[in-house]
């Protein structure tokens, strides 16, 4: 297979990861209020809140790895494209600095993974709070 065909394949793979990671993050963000609603329902004392808090923590950890895997593959495809192209195929850090506002230069890994980490921490705080108040 020639380099042009390989580059085209890797570009398609790289582009394909964008909607996947966006959809994963949106589903995670949509699921959080559903879990919060479940945690707020008083069922058998605080059992419901414990259950949903633990579920929220586990869900956040799972989602972290799920989104992280997609980001990792996108970085892999980007590396392969740059290796085959023999030059910087994507904008350099200097080009990003020169042409993008500060918020446009934030790494996509941070944008995608920070809400998931924050979600896990919030669920942990809820679990500790509920346990502390109800022993």
C-alpha positions in Angstrom: 0.0 0.0 0.0 1.4 3.4 -1.0 1.9 6.2 1.5 -0.9 8.4 0.0 -3.4 5.6 0.6 -2.1 5.0 4.1 -2.4 8.7 4.9 -5.9 8.8 3.6 -6.9 5.8 5.8 -5.3 7.3 8.9 -7.0 10.7 8.2 -10.3 8.9 8.0 -9.6 7.0 11.2 -8.5 10.3 12.9 -11.6 12.2 11.7 -13.8 9.3 12.8 -12.7 9.6 16.4 -14.0 13.2 16.7 -17.8 12.5 16.8 -17.1 9.3 18.8 -15.5 11.2 21.7 -18.0 14.1 21.5 -20.9 11.6 21.7 -19.3 9.7 24.6 -18.9 13.0 26.6 -22.5 14.1 25.8 -23.8 10.7 26.9 -21.8 10.9 30.1 -23.1 14.5 30.8 -26.7 13.4 30.1 -26.4 10.4 32.4 -25.2 12.5 35.4 -28.6 14.2 36.1 -30.3 10.8 35.8 -28.0 9.4 38.4 -28.5 12.5 40.6 -32.3 12.0 40.3 -31.9 8.4 41.4 -29.7 9.4 44.3 -32.3 12.0 45.4 -35.1 9.5 45.7 -35.6 8.5 49.3 -36.0 4.7 49.2 -35.3 2.6 52.3 -33.5 5.4 54.1 -30.2 6.3 52.4 -29.7 3.0 50.5 -30.7 4.7 47.2 -28.2 7.5 47.7 -25.4 5.1 48.6 -26.2 3.0 45.6 -26.4 5.8 43.1 -23.3 7.5 44.5 -21.3 4.3 44.1 -22.8 3.8 40.7 -21.8 7.4 39.8 -18.2 6.8 40.9 -18.0 3.5 39.0 -19.7 5.0 35.9 -17.3 8.0 35.9 -14.2 5.7 36.2 -15.5 3.5 33.4 -16.2 6.6 31.2 -12.8 8.0 31.9 -11.2 4.9 30.4 -13.7 4.9 27.6 -13.1 8.5 26.5 -9.4 8.2 27.3 -9.1 5.2 24.9 -10.7 7.2 22.1 -8.4 10.2 22.7 -5.4 7.8 22.7 -6.4 6.3 19.4 -6.9 9.7 17.9 -3.3 10.6 19.0 -2.0 7.4 17.5 -3.7 8.1 14.1 -2.3 11.7 14.2 1.2 10.3 14.9 0.9 7.9 12.0 -0.3 10.6 9.6 2.6 12.8 10.6 5.1 10.0 10.2 3.9 9.1 6.7 3.5 12.7 5.5 7.1 13.3 6.5 6.3 16.8 7.7 4.1 18.4 10.2 0.6 17.6 8.9 -1.2 19.2 11.8 -0.7 22.8 13.0 2.4 23.2 15.1 2.3 24.5 18.7 3.6 27.9 17.4 0.9 28.1 14.7 -1.7 27.3 17.4 -0.2 30.0 19.6 -0.2 32.5 16.8 -3.7 31.9 15.4 -5.9 30.5 18.2 -7.2 32.2 21.3 -6.0 30.7 24.6 -9.2 28.6 25.0 -8.7 27.2 21.5 -5.3 25.8 22.6 -6.6 23.8 25.5 -5.7 20.2 25.0 -8.8 18.0 24.0 -7.8 15.4 26.6 -8.3 18.1 29.3 -11.7 19.1 27.8 -12.9 15.6 27.5 -11.5 14.0 30.7 -11.8 16.9 33.2 -15.7 16.6 33.5 -15.4 12.9 34.1 -12.8 13.3 36.8 -14.9 16.1 38.4 -18.0 13.9 38.2 -16.2 11.0 40.0 -15.0 13.4 42.7 -18.5 15.0 43.1 -20.0 11.5 43.5 -17.3 10.6 46.1 -18.1 13.8 48.0 -21.8 12.9 48.0 -21.1 9.4 49.2 -18.8 10.7 52.0 -21.3 13.4 53.0 -24.3 10.9 53.1 -22.3 8.3 55.0 -21.0 11.0 57.4 -24.5 12.3 58.2 -26.1 8.9 58.5 -23.2 6.8 59.8 
